[in-house]
Amino acid sequence: MDKLKPCPFCGSSEVELFEMDEEDNPYRAWVVRCHKCDVQTAMFVGSIEQKKRCATNAWNRRVKGE
């Protein structure tokens, strides 16, 4: 699994990949969230490894030049 980059909005390294635990989400989606500014990726569903990889890739994606 790739290491998470700092938050693209506030620069904090207080970011975490975790499983959403919500009653209305039976698939237990995974997201990456910044604990400083509370921004997060979309929720990803699928196999556990697929969800983790998609959330991590979405978080680490940057516009060209960054």
N, C-alpha and C positions, 0 to 999 in steps of 0.2 A: 504494500500500500504506500502511495506517495505521501511524503510529509506535507502537512498543511502549510500554506503560505500565510503570512500575516493578513489581517483584514484589509481589503482594498479601499475601504472607506475611512477608517480611523488609524490604520497602521498597527493595531494591537496584535500581539501574538497570543492573546487569550482566546484562542479559537478551538472548537471541539467538534468532532464527528460523533453524533449520537443517534440513538434510535428514539423516535417519537413514541410516546406512550399515551395515546389518546383513545378514549372509548369509541369515538366515531371513525377510527382508522384501524380496521381489522388486519390490514397488511403490515402494520408497524413500519412505516416509512422511515428512512434515514435522512438526516440533514447535517449541514455544517453551520454552526452559529458562532458569531463573535459575542463574547460575554461582556465586552466593554460597550459597544454601540447597539447590540441586539439585532444586527442584520443577519439574515440566514439565506441559505440556498432554498430552492424549491424542494418539496418532499419527493423522494424517489422510492419506487416500489419495484419488486422483482425478487430474485434470490438475494440472500444476505450479502454475498460478495458483490453482486451486481449493484445493489443499492449503495453500498459503501463506496465502490469505485465511481459510480455516477455522481454522488454527492461530492466526493473529493475532487474529481475532475472539474465539476462546475465551480467549486470554490476557488481552485487554483488557476482557473482560466483568467487571463488578463488581456486587455486590448493590446494590439501590437505596439511595441515601443516601451512597454513597462517592464 
